[in-house]
Amino acid sequence: MTQFRVANRADAPTLSELAVRSKASWGYSPEFMAIFADELKISVSDCAAGLVRVVEDEKLILGFYKLTNNKPVGELDSLFVEPGYTNRRIGSSLFERAVSHAKRLGITELEIVSDPHALRFYDKMGAELIDFSESPSIKGRWLPILRVKTAEPPKSI
């Protein structure tokens, strides 16, 4: 039975390894993946901040997301699913929970700087493509920037 929970400090290495496996599943070479090793790392402090959630089944972590809280616009910094567990609604469940979590934090919009391969997933989840940004790691590689509304902003009086 799958369950969601707040990540704990001890999860950090497992989540970092899952992120690498998940990104590599797009067919990227080991040399390409080495460029992103630091960017994919989930730190103990990330987990301690309470903005990382995991989904697990029988203590096996199947996926996770990480938010940043920069009200009113936050960022869905990471969302990864264990290879072999895709197409089982794990990613969409994580996304829906991330949006709900952001809304509870008072974040009205989530920005997503996505891997180009994940663009179709985020589009299907209702995120709107708003721009492209050059990768800080690889010159000439352009990353889609998406945005999803979590709530209407408060009306000013």
C-alpha positions as CSV (number, residue, x, y, z in Angstrom):
1,M,0.0,0.0,0.0
2,T,1.5,3.3,-1.0
3,Q,1.7,6.2,1.4
4,F,3.0,9.7,1.4
5,R,5.1,11.2,4.1
6,V,7.5,14.1,4.9
7,A,11.1,13.2,4.0
8,N,13.5,12.8,6.9
9,R,17.2,13.6,7.1
10,A,18.1,9.9,6.6
11,D,16.3,9.9,3.2
12,A,18.6,12.4,1.6
13,P,21.1,10.0,0.0
14,T,18.3,7.6,-1.2
15,L,16.5,10.5,-2.8
16,S,19.6,11.8,-4.5
17,E,20.3,8.4,-6.0
18,L,16.7,8.0,-7.1
19,A,16.9,11.4,-8.8
20,V,20.0,10.3,-10.8
21,R,18.4,7.0,-11.8
22,S,15.2,8.7,-12.8
23,K,16.9,11.3,-15.0
24,A,19.2,8.7,-16.5
25,S,16.1,6.7,-17.6
26,W,15.6,9.3,-20.4
27,G,18.7,7.7,-22.0
28,Y,21.3,10.3,-21.0
29,S,24.9,9.2,-21.2
30,P,27.0,8.7,-18.0
31,E,29.1,11.8,-19.0
32,F,25.9,13.9,-19.4
33,M,24.7,12.6,-16.0
34,A,28.0,13.5,-14.3
35,I,27.3,17.2,-15.2
36,F,24.1,17.1,-13.2
37,A,25.2,15.1,-10.2
38,D,25.3,18.1,-7.9
39,E,22.1,19.6,-9.2
40,L,20.2,16.4,-8.5
41,K,21.5,16.1,-4.9
42,I,18.9,16.3,-2.2
43,S,20.6,17.6,1.0
44,V,19.9,16.7,4.6
45,S,18.8,20.4,5.1
46,D,16.4,20.1,2.2
47,C,14.7,17.2,4.0
48,A,14.9,19.0,7.4
49,A,13.1,22.0,5.9
50,G,9.9,20.0,5.5
51,L,9.4,20.8,1.8
52,V,10.3,17.3,0.5
53,R,7.6,14.6,0.4
54,V,8.1,11.0,-0.6
55,V,5.7,8.2,-1.7
56,E,6.6,4.7,-0.6
57,D,5.3,1.2,-0.7
58,E,6.4,-1.2,2.0
59,K,9.3,1.2,2.9
60,L,10.5,1.3,-0.7
61,I,10.6,5.0,-1.8
62,L,8.9,5.1,-5.2
63,G,9.2,8.9,-5.8
64,F,9.5,12.3,-4.3
65,Y,9.0,16.0,-4.8
66,K,10.8,19.1,-3.4
67,L,9.3,22.6,-3.2
68,T,10.9,25.9,-2.6
69,N,8.8,28.4,-0.8
70,N,9.2,31.9,-2.3
71,K,5.7,33.3,-1.8
72,P,3.7,34.0,-3.7
73,V,5.6,32.1,-6.5
74,G,7.3,28.9,-5.4
75,E,9.1,26.3,-7.4
76,L,8.6,22.6,-7.9
77,D,12.3,22.1,-7.7
78,S,12.2,18.3,-8.1
79,L,9.8,15.6,-9.0
80,F,11.2,12.1,-9.7
81,V,9.8,8.6,-9.9
82,E,11.8,5.4,-9.5
83,P,12.3,3.9,-13.0
84,G,10.1,0.8,-13.4
85,Y,7.3,2.5,-11.5
86,T,6.3,5.0,-14.2
87,N,2.8,4.9,-15.7
88,R,1.3,4.0,-12.4
89,R,0.0,7.4,-11.5
90,I,2.8,7.9,-9.0
91,G,4.1,11.0,-10.8
92,S,0.7,12.5,-11.2
93,S,-0.1,11.8,-7.5
94,L,3.1,13.5,-6.5
95,F,2.3,16.5,-8.7
96,E,-1.2,16.9,-7.3
97,R,0.1,16.7,-3.8
98,A,2.9,19.2,-4.5
99,V,0.3,21.7,-5.8
100,S,-1.9,21.1,-2.8
101,H,1.1,21.4,-0.4
102,A,2.1,24.7,-2.1
103,K,-1.4,26.1,-1.8
104,R,-1.4,25.3,2.0
105,L,1.9,27.2,2.2
106,G,0.3,30.3,0.6
107,I,2.1,29.8,-2.7
108,T,-0.3,30.9,-5.5
109,E,1.8,29.8,-8.4
110,L,4.5,27.1,-8.9
111,E,7.2,27.5,-11.4
112,I,8.8,24.4,-12.9
113,V,12.1,24.4,-14.8
114,S,11.7,21.1,-16.5
115,D,13.8,18.5,-18.3
116,P,12.7,18.7,-21.9
117,H,11.6,15.1,-21.8
118,A,9.1,15.8,-18.9
119,L,7.4,18.6,-20.8
120,R,4.6,16.4,-22.0
121,F,3.9,15.1,-18.4
122,Y,3.6,18.7,-17.0
123,D,1.4,19.8,-19.9
124,K,-0.9,16.9,-19.2
125,M,-1.0,17.9,-15.5
126,G,-2.2,21.4,-16.5
127,A,1.1,23.4,-16.2
128,E,1.4,26.1,-18.8
129,L,4.6,26.6,-20.8
130,I,5.7,30.2,-20.3
131,D,9.3,30.4,-21.5
132,F,12.6,28.7,-22.0
133,S,15.8,29.2,-20.1
134,E,19.3,28.2,-21.0
135,S,20.7,25.5,-18.8
136,P,23.3,26.8,-16.3
137,S,25.2,23.5,-16.8
138,I,25.2,23.1,-20.6
139,K,25.5,26.1,-22.9
140,G,23.0,25.8,-25.8
141,R,20.6,23.5,-23.9
142,W,17.2,25.1,-23.4
143,L,14.9,24.1,-20.6
144,P,11.1,24.7,-20.6
145,I,9.8,26.9,-17.9
146,L,6.2,26.1,-16.9
147,R,3.8,27.6,-14.4
148,V,0.8,26.2,-12.6
149,K,-1.6,28.2,-10.5
150,T,-2.3,26.7,-7.0
151,A,-4.8,29.3,-5.9
152,E,-6.1,32.7,-6.8
153,P,-4.1,35.5,-5.3
154,P,-5.8,37.3,-2.4
155,K,-7.8,40.3,-3.5
156,S,-6.4,43.6,-2.3
157,I,-8.9,46.1,-0.8
